[in-house]
Amino acid sequence: MRRERWIVAASLAVSWCGCAAPRDRPTRRPNIVFILADDHAAHAIGAYGSTVARTPHIDRLASEGLRFERAFCGNAICAPARATLLTGSHSHMHGVVDNAARFDGTQPTFPQALQRSGYQTALVGKWHLKSEPTGFDHWEIFPDQGQYYDPELLSPTGKRRAQGYASEVITDLALEWLETRSDEQPFLLCLQHKAPHRSWEPGPRELSLYADETLPEPPTLFDDYATRASGAAAQEMSIAGDLSEFDLKLGQPTPKSARALAAWSAAYAAENAALRAQPLEGDARTRWNYQRYLKDYLRCVAGVDASVGRVLDYLEREGLAEDTLVIYASDQGFFLGEHGWYDKRWMYEEALRFPLVMRWQGTIAAGTVDRHLVSGIDLAPTLCEVGGSAALPGAQGLSLAPILRGDALGEARDAIYYRYYEYPDPHRVEPHFGLRTERHKLLVFPRLGASELFDLEADPRELHNLAGDPQYAELQARLRARLASLQRELGDTP
């Protein structure tokens, strides 16, 4: 049985502002397991209120630890959001403004900081930042987006092809590394899933989930975008018309092995044949697309959840659970039919909000729910503090370590900042920026010369744009002024 407990003097723990922790409060350096999903919406997790997602292991993490209710990304697209989690800074600072950009791995990141402070570090799974990972003693990643079945893997020694399903393959690799690591140092393990990213290819174990169920539709599946700026209707990410045959499993299947192909065919063949025999049109076809899309998405989520369970079981079995901070997060949220959409990119809540769950037994009180406005820029400063490393140069976020310890957060923010850049392809989502406060949200679309204002308390589905309404002119002016000051604070000049 492996068991270690890492204790350091409190003077070694440095907060985001460089202040030492109280001397009479020793701070242990935990092992850190950071599990990152791709495109996993918070509202596709039981602990966040989903009644259809089957996530017992992520739910267990939340019940035994801390769930951040209001965690938001600063740019809802994969590569920029991942670079933000690494650096603790916004896209205009770390340089990854869209998925075409290459991440400069020489800039400071939390894995580098923890590695320098004595952590063993490893990364397995999806990287998606074009450059080679830095700050890791060991890494093996999917090239680019990666493949769900029999994925290629890239490491310092070259490429190889693994046999099996991606979520299971990288879990195997993560547990193998945990078995071979040194017992003399704390560790950081970043386990980064491809799932549930498009094109939502479930693993063989999950293919039959939801087969005989009709999933509930979101109230905004047939949103008409009335009152919104024109970009909402002009996008190309609709469930009605923009899902491909490959997305819907109506085209050539991708599994490589004969066994996987047989399972794949059995899962989809009957429904596909029925659709071909009696084609659907209009709203009926949109509803069919929605059921196929969401079931496959949730099947991929179930595979990720099974991976989380395997990791938790390993930590328990090896006596590491008490000494390990386990984090589950996604790079951003995702639309699950809301507003008639799939994908992300928009500053609307479903894409803006991401799941963030942490368990650190003996430090985080079980069942804690936090409602501070938290941003993706906060993760790196938090991990640097709990890992006892120096504050990360260039980080713009706040350390959430006081919340983990049950203390008051010294500097709570009144708003989070967002900026999306990528246009026109893919999906033709208008570039926009804005801020979200406790109650309100302001979006600015510079190319359109338009804005949107929502009262999230009265209008949580963001259907009624209040921008331009004289009754809300003072509120809009106040939010505009706060947005401008926030941009100055962060050094952004759209």
BABA-854312 format. One record per residue (C-alpha): x negated, y negated, z; residue in three letters. Coordinates in Angstrom, 2 decimals. Layout:
BABA-854312
{{X, Y, Z}, "ala"}
...
end
This chain:
BABA-854312
{{0.00, 0.00, 0.00}, "met"}
{{-1.32, -3.38, -0.94}, "arg"}
{{-0.64, -6.10, 1.56}, "arg"}
{{-2.27, -9.47, 2.03}, "glu"}
{{-1.44, -12.69, 3.76}, "arg"}
{{-3.15, -15.84, 2.65}, "trp"}
{{-3.66, -18.43, 5.39}, "ile"}
{{-5.42, -21.74, 4.94}, "val"}
{{-5.73, -24.77, 7.15}, "ala"}
{{-3.06, -27.37, 6.61}, "ala"}
{{-5.73, -29.83, 5.57}, "ser"}
{{-6.20, -27.84, 2.37}, "leu"}
{{-2.58, -28.33, 1.30}, "ala"}
{{-2.31, -31.47, -0.79}, "val"}
{{0.99, -33.03, -1.72}, "ser"}
{{1.76, -34.78, -5.00}, "trp"}
{{0.70, -38.09, -3.50}, "cys"}
{{-2.51, -36.66, -2.02}, "gly"}
{{-1.31, -36.68, 1.61}, "cys"}
{{-2.38, -33.81, 3.87}, "ala"}
{{0.18, -31.70, 5.68}, "ala"}
{{0.42, -32.08, 9.49}, "pro"}
{{-2.49, -30.38, 11.26}, "arg"}
{{-0.28, -28.49, 13.67}, "asp"}
{{1.56, -26.81, 10.80}, "arg"}
{{-0.67, -24.25, 9.06}, "pro"}
{{0.20, -23.61, 5.45}, "thr"}
{{-0.31, -20.19, 3.93}, "arg"}
{{-1.12, -19.82, 0.27}, "arg"}
{{1.45, -17.49, -1.21}, "pro"}
{{1.11, -15.25, -4.18}, "asn"}
{{3.24, -16.72, -6.97}, "ile"}
{{5.34, -14.82, -9.48}, "val"}
{{6.86, -17.21, -12.00}, "phe"}
{{9.44, -15.53, -14.24}, "ile"}
{{10.43, -17.75, -17.18}, "leu"}
{{13.30, -16.84, -19.50}, "ala"}
{{13.88, -18.44, -22.90}, "asp"}
{{17.18, -20.26, -23.43}, "asp"}
{{18.88, -18.80, -20.35}, "his"}
{{21.75, -21.10, -19.42}, "ala"}
{{22.40, -21.58, -15.71}, "ala"}
{{26.08, -20.88, -16.33}, "his"}
{{25.11, -17.39, -17.54}, "ala"}
{{24.06, -16.35, -14.02}, "ile"}
{{26.37, -15.02, -11.34}, "gly"}
{{24.76, -17.15, -8.63}, "ala"}
{{25.58, -20.25, -10.68}, "tyr"}
{{29.22, -19.31, -10.99}, "gly"}
{{29.41, -17.07, -14.05}, "ser"}
{{32.15, -14.46, -13.85}, "thr"}
{{30.94, -12.51, -16.88}, "val"}
{{27.12, -12.47, -16.71}, "ala"}
{{25.70, -9.41, -14.99}, "arg"}
{{22.68, -10.68, -13.08}, "thr"}
{{22.56, -8.86, -9.73}, "pro"}
{{18.79, -9.23, -9.30}, "his"}
{{18.66, -12.96, -10.07}, "ile"}
{{21.69, -13.34, -7.79}, "asp"}
{{19.74, -11.50, -5.10}, "arg"}
{{16.86, -13.96, -5.44}, "leu"}
{{19.31, -16.81, -4.94}, "ala"}
{{20.99, -15.20, -1.93}, "ser"}
{{17.62, -14.51, -0.30}, "glu"}
{{16.15, -17.88, -1.20}, "gly"}
{{16.91, -21.26, -2.75}, "leu"}
{{19.07, -22.26, -5.72}, "arg"}
{{18.54, -25.69, -7.21}, "phe"}
{{21.98, -26.78, -8.36}, "glu"}
{{20.83, -29.83, -10.32}, "arg"}
{{17.66, -28.92, -12.20}, "ala"}
{{17.37, -30.66, -15.58}, "phe"}
{{14.90, -30.54, -18.45}, "cys"}
{{13.44, -33.62, -20.13}, "gly"}
{{13.61, -32.34, -23.72}, "asn"}
{{15.89, -29.36, -24.37}, "ala"}
{{13.79, -27.40, -26.81}, "ile"}
{{11.38, -24.54, -26.18}, "cys"}
{{7.80, -25.74, -26.73}, "ala"}
{{8.23, -29.25, -25.25}, "pro"}
{{10.03, -27.88, -22.19}, "ala"}
{{7.30, -25.29, -21.62}, "arg"}
{{4.55, -27.89, -21.93}, "ala"}
{{6.42, -30.00, -19.38}, "thr"}
{{6.59, -27.13, -16.89}, "leu"}
{{2.82, -26.62, -17.26}, "leu"}
{{1.74, -30.25, -16.98}, "thr"}
{{4.41, -31.92, -14.87}, "gly"}
{{4.75, -34.66, -17.50}, "ser"}
{{7.20, -35.67, -20.21}, "his"}
{{6.78, -34.98, -23.93}, "ser"}
{{5.40, -38.43, -24.75}, "his"}
{{2.57, -37.74, -22.29}, "met"}
{{1.61, -34.12, -23.03}, "his"}
{{2.09, -34.56, -26.78}, "gly"}
{{4.47, -31.68, -27.53}, "val"}
{{7.51, -33.58, -28.75}, "val"}
{{8.92, -30.77, -30.91}, "asp"}
{{8.34, -27.14, -31.83}, "asn"}
{{5.90, -28.09, -34.61}, "ala"}
{{3.40, -29.68, -32.21}, "ala"}
{{0.35, -27.86, -30.87}, "arg"}
{{-0.29, -27.97, -27.13}, "phe"}
{{-3.67, -29.37, -26.10}, "asp"}
{{-4.82, -26.79, -23.58}, "gly"}
{{-7.63, -29.00, -22.29}, "thr"}
{{-5.19, -31.25, -20.44}, "gln"}
{{-4.55, -30.44, -16.77}, "pro"}
{{-1.98, -27.72, -15.98}, "thr"}
{{-0.90, -26.01, -12.80}, "phe"}
{{-2.44, -22.62, -13.79}, "pro"}
{{-5.81, -24.34, -14.26}, "gln"}
{{-5.47, -26.06, -10.87}, "ala"}
{{-4.55, -22.83, -9.08}, "leu"}
{{-7.34, -20.93, -10.85}, "gln"}
{{-9.88, -23.50, -9.69}, "arg"}
{{-8.58, -23.29, -6.14}, "ser"}
{{-9.15, -19.53, -5.97}, "gly"}
{{-6.08, -17.88, -7.48}, "tyr"}
{{-6.27, -14.93, -9.84}, "gln"}
{{-4.09, -15.91, -12.78}, "thr"}
{{-2.30, -13.91, -15.47}, "ala"}
{{0.18, -14.63, -18.26}, "leu"}
{{2.20, -12.04, -20.17}, "val"}
{{4.97, -12.58, -22.72}, "gly"}
{{6.12, -15.60, -24.67}, "lys"}
{{3.79, -18.60, -24.87}, "trp"}
{{5.06, -20.45, -27.97}, "his"}
{{2.63, -23.38, -27.74}, "leu"}
{{0.40, -22.58, -30.77}, "lys"}
{{-2.91, -22.99, -28.89}, "ser"}
{{-4.55, -20.28, -26.78}, "glu"}
{{-3.54, -20.23, -23.11}, "pro"}
{{-5.91, -21.87, -20.66}, "thr"}
{{-6.13, -21.45, -16.90}, "gly"}
{{-5.53, -17.69, -17.02}, "phe"}
{{-8.02, -14.96, -16.14}, "asp"}
{{-5.88, -12.53, -18.12}, "his"}
{{-3.36, -13.17, -20.87}, "trp"}
{{-1.46, -11.18, -23.45}, "glu"}
{{1.23, -13.04, -25.36}, "ile"}
{{3.68, -12.76, -28.24}, "phe"}
{{2.41, -14.58, -31.34}, "pro"}
{{4.72, -17.52, -32.06}, "asp"}
{{8.35, -16.54, -31.23}, "gln"}
{{7.61, -12.86, -30.80}, "gly"}
{{9.77, -9.88, -31.74}, "gln"}
{{12.36, -8.07, -29.69}, "tyr"}
{{11.52, -4.56, -30.88}, "tyr"}
{{7.97, -3.13, -31.03}, "asp"}
{{6.48, -6.60, -30.52}, "pro"}
{{3.03, -7.69, -31.58}, "glu"}
{{0.82, -8.86, -28.73}, "leu"}
{{-2.12, -11.24, -28.90}, "leu"}
{{-4.97, -11.32, -26.38}, "ser"}
{{-8.61, -12.50, -26.36}, "pro"}
{{-9.53, -9.13, -27.87}, "thr"}
{{-7.17, -9.43, -30.84}, "gly"}
{{-3.72, -8.22, -31.90}, "lys"}
{{-1.93, -4.97, -31.23}, "arg"}
{{1.61, -3.68, -31.59}, "arg"}
{{3.42, -2.34, -28.54}, "ala"}
{{6.14, 0.27, -28.70}, "gln"}
{{9.45, -0.53, -27.05}, "gly"}
{{11.72, -3.44, -26.23}, "tyr"}
{{10.12, -6.81, -25.48}, "ala"}
{{11.62, -7.41, -22.01}, "ser"}
{{10.54, -3.95, -20.88}, "glu"}
{{7.12, -4.13, -22.56}, "val"}
{{6.06, -7.35, -20.82}, "ile"}
{{7.37, -6.10, -17.47}, "thr"}
{{5.20, -3.01, -17.86}, "asp"}
{{2.21, -5.25, -18.65}, "leu"}
{{2.91, -7.48, -15.64}, "ala"}
{{3.11, -4.55, -13.23}, "leu"}
{{-0.03, -3.01, -14.71}, "glu"}
{{-1.92, -6.23, -14.07}, "trp"}
{{-0.64, -6.37, -10.50}, "leu"}
{{-2.02, -2.87, -10.00}, "glu"}
{{-5.49, -3.79, -11.28}, "thr"}
{{-5.95, -7.24, -9.69}, "arg"}
{{-8.32, -7.89, -6.81}, "ser"}
{{-7.06, -7.73, -3.23}, "asp"}
{{-9.43, -10.53, -2.26}, "glu"}
{{-7.49, -13.49, -3.70}, "gln"}
{{-3.91, -14.70, -3.97}, "pro"}
{{-2.44, -14.39, -7.46}, "phe"}
{{-0.35, -16.31, -9.96}, "leu"}
{{1.58, -14.15, -12.41}, "leu"}
{{3.53, -15.87, -15.20}, "cys"}
{{5.95, -13.36, -16.72}, "leu"}
{{7.56, -15.09, -19.71}, "gln"}
{{10.44, -13.46, -21.58}, "his"}
{{11.49, -13.84, -25.18}, "lys"}
{{15.09, -13.12, -24.22}, "ala"}
{{17.73, -14.40, -24.50}, "pro"}
{{16.40, -16.43, -27.46}, "his"}
{{18.03, -16.30, -30.88}, "arg"}
{{18.71, -13.88, -32.61}, "ser"}
{{19.88, -12.21, -29.39}, "trp"}
{{18.83, -8.61, -30.08}, "glu"}
{{19.78, -6.49, -27.05}, "pro"}
{{17.67, -3.63, -25.82}, "gly"}
{{18.86, -0.03, -26.24}, "pro"}
{{19.85, 0.17, -22.55}, "arg"}
{{22.16, -2.84, -22.82}, "glu"}
{{23.74, -2.36, -26.25}, "leu"}
{{26.97, -0.89, -24.89}, "ser"}
{{27.63, -3.64, -22.31}, "leu"}
{{30.87, -5.58, -22.85}, "tyr"}
{{31.86, -3.22, -25.70}, "ala"}
{{35.49, -2.88, -24.61}, "asp"}
{{35.91, -6.39, -23.15}, "glu"}
{{37.22, -9.66, -24.51}, "thr"}
{{35.19, -12.45, -22.99}, "leu"}
{{36.97, -15.68, -21.97}, "pro"}
{{36.54, -18.62, -24.34}, "glu"}
{{35.29, -21.99, -23.10}, "pro"}
{{37.96, -24.72, -23.14}, "pro"}
{{35.88, -26.73, -25.63}, "thr"}
{{35.28, -23.97, -28.19}, "leu"}
{{37.35, -25.98, -30.69}, "phe"}
{{36.13, -29.44, -29.66}, "asp"}
{{37.00, -32.12, -32.24}, "asp"}
{{34.31, -34.57, -30.97}, "tyr"}
{{36.85, -37.39, -30.75}, "ala"}
{{35.33, -40.51, -29.11}, "thr"}
{{31.77, -39.16, -29.40}, "arg"}
{{29.06, -40.70, -31.60}, "ala"}
{{29.02, -39.32, -35.15}, "ser"}
{{26.06, -37.01, -34.51}, "gly"}
{{28.17, -34.56, -32.52}, "ala"}
{{30.22, -33.65, -35.58}, "ala"}
{{27.26, -33.71, -38.00}, "ala"}
{{25.15, -31.05, -36.23}, "gln"}
{{24.46, -27.63, -37.75}, "glu"}
{{24.70, -25.35, -34.73}, "met"}
{{28.34, -24.38, -34.77}, "ser"}
{{29.63, -20.93, -33.96}, "ile"}
{{32.23, -21.40, -36.67}, "ala"}
{{29.87, -21.98, -39.58}, "gly"}
{{26.16, -21.87, -38.74}, "asp"}
{{25.50, -18.39, -37.35}, "leu"}
{{23.79, -16.18, -39.92}, "ser"}
{{24.65, -12.58, -40.78}, "glu"}
{{21.43, -11.64, -39.02}, "phe"}
{{22.56, -13.50, -35.86}, "asp"}
{{25.90, -11.69, -36.01}, "leu"}
{{24.32, -8.26, -36.68}, "lys"}
{{26.09, -8.00, -40.00}, "leu"}
{{22.83, -7.79, -41.95}, "gly"}
{{19.85, -5.44, -41.90}, "gln"}
{{19.01, -4.39, -38.31}, "pro"}
{{15.49, -4.97, -37.02}, "thr"}
{{14.71, -2.09, -34.61}, "pro"}
{{11.74, -0.12, -35.86}, "lys"}
{{12.05, 3.27, -34.22}, "ser"}
{{14.56, 5.88, -35.39}, "ala"}
{{15.99, 6.16, -31.88}, "arg"}
{{16.55, 2.42, -31.62}, "ala"}
{{18.07, 2.29, -35.10}, "leu"}
{{20.55, 5.00, -34.19}, "ala"}
{{21.60, 3.15, -31.02}, "ala"}
{{21.86, -0.12, -32.93}, "trp"}
{{24.07, 1.38, -35.64}, "ser"}
{{26.34, 3.05, -33.11}, "ala"}
{{26.82, -0.23, -31.23}, "ala"}
{{27.87, -2.38, -34.20}, "tyr"}
{{29.04, -0.11, -37.01}, "ala"}
{{32.74, 0.23, -36.13}, "ala"}
{{33.36, -3.48, -35.50}, "glu"}
{{31.44, -4.44, -38.63}, "asn"}
{{33.42, -1.99, -40.74}, "ala"}
{{36.70, -3.34, -39.38}, "ala"}
{{35.67, -6.92, -40.23}, "leu"}
{{34.76, -5.94, -43.79}, "arg"}
{{38.04, -4.08, -44.20}, "ala"}
{{40.07, -7.03, -42.96}, "gln"}
{{38.07, -10.28, -43.26}, "pro"}
{{38.99, -13.08, -40.88}, "leu"}
{{39.18, -16.79, -41.61}, "glu"}
{{39.52, -20.06, -39.74}, "gly"}
{{39.93, -19.98, -35.97}, "asp"}
{{40.25, -16.20, -35.97}, "ala"}
{{36.79, -15.84, -37.52}, "arg"}
{{35.34, -18.40, -35.08}, "thr"}
{{36.71, -16.31, -32.21}, "arg"}
{{35.18, -13.15, -33.68}, "trp"}
{{31.81, -14.88, -34.07}, "asn"}
{{32.02, -16.12, -30.50}, "tyr"}
{{32.64, -12.65, -29.06}, "gln"}
{{29.78, -11.10, -31.03}, "arg"}
{{27.38, -13.92, -30.19}, "tyr"}
{{28.13, -14.16, -26.48}, "leu"}
{{28.15, -10.42, -25.88}, "lys"}
{{24.72, -10.07, -27.48}, "asp"}
{{23.43, -13.06, -25.55}, "tyr"}
{{24.65, -11.61, -22.25}, "leu"}
{{23.23, -8.20, -23.12}, "arg"}
{{19.82, -9.83, -23.55}, "cys"}
{{20.31, -11.59, -20.21}, "val"}
{{21.06, -8.22, -18.57}, "ala"}
{{17.74, -6.91, -19.88}, "gly"}
{{15.91, -9.86, -18.33}, "val"}
{{17.74, -9.31, -15.05}, "asp"}
{{16.67, -5.66, -15.04}, "ala"}
{{13.08, -6.85, -15.41}, "ser"}
{{13.52, -9.16, -12.41}, "val"}
{{14.77, -6.18, -10.43}, "gly"}
{{11.70, -4.13, -11.33}, "arg"}
{{9.38, -6.91, -10.19}, "val"}
{{11.26, -7.38, -6.90}, "leu"}
{{11.18, -3.63, -6.29}, "asp"}
{{7.42, -3.59, -6.87}, "tyr"}
{{6.82, -6.42, -4.42}, "leu"}
{{8.91, -4.66, -1.80}, "glu"}
{{7.25, -1.29, -2.38}, "arg"}
{{3.74, -2.75, -2.18}, "glu"}
{{4.43, -4.85, 0.92}, "gly"}
{{4.02, -8.12, -0.96}, "leu"}
{{7.51, -9.56, -0.71}, "ala"}
{{6.87, -11.72, 2.37}, "glu"}
{{3.69, -13.19, 0.92}, "asp"}
{{5.00, -14.03, -2.54}, "thr"}
{{6.86, -17.05, -3.84}, "leu"}
{{9.09, -15.72, -6.62}, "val"}
{{10.48, -18.26, -9.08}, "ile"}
{{13.08, -17.66, -11.76}, "tyr"}
{{13.69, -20.37, -14.34}, "ala"}
{{14.40, -21.04, -17.98}, "ser"}
{{12.77, -23.61, -20.25}, "asp"}
{{16.14, -25.32, -20.72}, "gln"}
{{19.84, -24.50, -20.85}, "gly"}
{{21.95, -23.28, -23.77}, "phe"}
{{25.40, -23.67, -25.27}, "phe"}
{{27.58, -20.58, -24.90}, "leu"}
{{30.41, -21.78, -27.10}, "gly"}
{{30.94, -25.10, -25.32}, "glu"}
{{31.72, -27.81, -27.89}, "his"}
{{31.83, -24.98, -30.43}, "gly"}
{{28.04, -24.58, -30.31}, "trp"}
{{25.13, -22.25, -29.76}, "tyr"}
{{21.52, -23.50, -29.27}, "asp"}
{{20.41, -26.43, -27.07}, "lys"}
{{18.75, -29.85, -27.88}, "arg"}
{{21.58, -32.12, -26.73}, "trp"}
{{21.59, -33.99, -23.44}, "met"}
{{25.01, -32.56, -22.62}, "tyr"}
{{25.09, -30.59, -19.38}, "glu"}
{{25.03, -27.05, -20.79}, "glu"}
{{21.64, -27.63, -22.47}, "ala"}
{{20.25, -30.21, -20.05}, "leu"}
{{20.67, -28.09, -16.93}, "arg"}
{{18.44, -25.06, -16.38}, "phe"}
{{18.42, -22.38, -13.68}, "pro"}
{{15.79, -22.72, -10.97}, "leu"}
{{15.76, -20.17, -8.16}, "val"}
{{12.98, -19.58, -5.62}, "met"}
{{12.42, -17.03, -2.87}, "arg"}
{{9.63, -17.25, -0.29}, "trp"}
{{10.51, -15.11, 2.67}, "gln"}
{{9.71, -16.66, 6.01}, "gly"}
{{9.50, -20.15, 4.51}, "thr"}
{{12.62, -20.70, 2.40}, "ile"}
{{15.84, -20.16, 4.34}, "ala"}
{{18.05, -17.55, 2.70}, "ala"}
{{21.09, -18.84, 0.84}, "gly"}
{{19.87, -22.43, 0.54}, "thr"}
{{21.50, -24.60, -2.14}, "val"}
{{19.82, -27.90, -3.03}, "asp"}
{{21.63, -30.72, -4.87}, "arg"}
{{18.81, -33.22, -5.42}, "his"}
{{18.26, -34.41, -8.99}, "leu"}
{{15.35, -32.19, -10.00}, "val"}
{{13.41, -32.38, -13.27}, "ser"}
{{11.18, -29.94, -15.12}, "gly"}
{{8.28, -32.29, -14.39}, "ile"}
{{8.57, -31.32, -10.70}, "asp"}
{{7.50, -27.69, -10.99}, "leu"}
{{3.76, -28.23, -11.56}, "ala"}
{{3.31, -30.64, -8.60}, "pro"}
{{5.28, -28.22, -6.42}, "thr"}
{{3.10, -25.22, -7.27}, "leu"}
{{-0.08, -27.22, -6.84}, "cys"}
{{0.99, -28.20, -3.34}, "glu"}
{{2.14, -24.76, -2.17}, "val"}
{{-1.03, -23.27, -3.70}, "gly"}
{{-3.27, -25.70, -1.83}, "gly"}
{{-4.83, -27.20, -4.96}, "ser"}
{{-5.51, -30.86, -5.63}, "ala"}
{{-2.74, -32.99, -7.10}, "ala"}
{{-2.46, -32.53, -10.85}, "leu"}
{{-3.84, -35.50, -12.83}, "pro"}
{{-1.21, -37.03, -15.09}, "gly"}
{{1.75, -35.31, -13.45}, "ala"}
{{4.84, -37.50, -13.33}, "gln"}
{{7.01, -35.29, -11.13}, "gly"}
{{7.63, -34.95, -7.42}, "leu"}
{{6.59, -32.00, -5.30}, "ser"}
{{9.59, -30.04, -4.11}, "leu"}
{{7.52, -28.28, -1.44}, "ala"}
{{9.29, -30.11, 1.41}, "pro"}
{{12.60, -28.65, 0.22}, "ile"}
{{11.08, -25.16, 0.23}, "leu"}
{{10.03, -25.68, 3.85}, "arg"}
{{13.44, -27.03, 4.85}, "gly"}
{{12.19, -30.59, 5.31}, "asp"}
{{13.60, -33.82, 3.95}, "ala"}
{{12.36, -34.81, 0.50}, "leu"}
{{10.35, -37.95, 1.06}, "gly"}
{{11.11, -39.54, -2.29}, "glu"}
{{14.35, -38.46, -3.95}, "ala"}
{{15.04, -39.80, -7.45}, "arg"}
{{18.20, -41.62, -8.46}, "asp"}
{{18.07, -40.53, -12.13}, "ala"}
{{16.39, -38.09, -14.48}, "ile"}
{{15.03, -39.07, -17.89}, "tyr"}
{{15.61, -37.26, -21.18}, "tyr"}
{{14.34, -37.68, -24.73}, "arg"}
{{14.89, -35.45, -27.78}, "tyr"}
{{12.86, -36.01, -30.97}, "tyr"}
{{13.26, -33.22, -33.54}, "glu"}
{{15.22, -34.24, -36.67}, "tyr"}
{{16.58, -33.29, -39.14}, "pro"}
{{15.66, -29.60, -39.16}, "asp"}
{{16.69, -27.36, -37.67}, "pro"}
{{20.29, -28.06, -36.66}, "his"}
{{20.46, -31.79, -37.51}, "arg"}
{{20.74, -32.91, -33.91}, "val"}
{{20.31, -36.66, -33.69}, "glu"}
{{17.23, -37.98, -31.85}, "pro"}
{{18.36, -39.49, -28.58}, "his"}
{{17.26, -40.51, -25.12}, "phe"}
{{19.04, -41.30, -21.91}, "gly"}
{{19.39, -40.84, -18.18}, "leu"}
{{21.56, -38.85, -15.81}, "arg"}
{{22.41, -40.10, -12.34}, "thr"}
{{24.41, -38.38, -9.62}, "glu"}
{{27.65, -39.30, -11.35}, "arg"}
{{27.02, -40.84, -14.76}, "his"}
{{25.18, -40.10, -17.97}, "lys"}
{{24.07, -42.51, -20.68}, "leu"}
{{22.89, -41.30, -24.09}, "leu"}
{{21.39, -43.62, -26.71}, "val"}
{{21.20, -42.64, -30.40}, "phe"}
{{18.81, -45.18, -31.97}, "pro"}
{{19.14, -43.95, -35.56}, "arg"}
{{22.92, -44.31, -35.35}, "leu"}
{{22.93, -47.53, -33.34}, "gly"}
{{25.35, -45.77, -30.98}, "ala"}
{{25.59, -44.68, -27.38}, "ser"}
{{27.68, -42.44, -25.16}, "glu"}
{{28.64, -42.92, -21.52}, "leu"}
{{30.26, -40.25, -19.37}, "phe"}
{{31.67, -40.17, -15.87}, "asp"}
{{30.66, -36.63, -14.87}, "leu"}
{{32.91, -36.60, -11.85}, "glu"}
{{36.08, -37.45, -13.78}, "ala"}
{{34.99, -35.82, -17.05}, "asp"}
{{32.63, -32.88, -16.34}, "pro"}
{{33.05, -31.49, -19.89}, "arg"}
{{31.83, -34.79, -21.39}, "glu"}
{{34.75, -35.28, -23.75}, "leu"}
{{35.59, -38.94, -23.15}, "his"}
{{32.95, -41.41, -24.25}, "asn"}
{{33.31, -44.62, -22.25}, "leu"}
{{30.69, -46.61, -24.17}, "ala"}
{{32.21, -49.74, -25.64}, "gly"}
{{35.18, -49.73, -23.27}, "asp"}
{{35.31, -53.23, -21.70}, "pro"}
{{36.41, -51.69, -18.41}, "gln"}
{{32.99, -50.01, -18.15}, "tyr"}
{{30.84, -52.81, -19.57}, "ala"}
{{29.24, -53.63, -16.22}, "glu"}
{{28.45, -49.98, -15.52}, "leu"}
{{26.94, -49.53, -18.98}, "gln"}
{{24.78, -52.64, -18.56}, "ala"}
{{23.57, -51.42, -15.20}, "arg"}
{{22.68, -47.99, -16.60}, "leu"}
{{20.96, -49.57, -19.60}, "arg"}
{{18.82, -51.64, -17.26}, "ala"}
{{17.94, -48.60, -15.13}, "arg"}
{{17.09, -46.62, -18.27}, "leu"}
{{14.74, -49.37, -19.45}, "ala"}
{{13.03, -49.54, -16.05}, "ser"}
{{12.69, -45.73, -15.98}, "leu"}
{{11.07, -45.79, -19.41}, "gln"}
{{8.59, -48.39, -18.19}, "arg"}
{{7.82, -46.33, -15.09}, "glu"}
{{7.16, -43.25, -17.21}, "leu"}
{{5.26, -45.07, -19.94}, "gly"}
{{7.67, -44.23, -22.75}, "asp"}
{{8.58, -46.75, -25.47}, "thr"}
{{11.21, -45.28, -27.81}, "pro"}
end
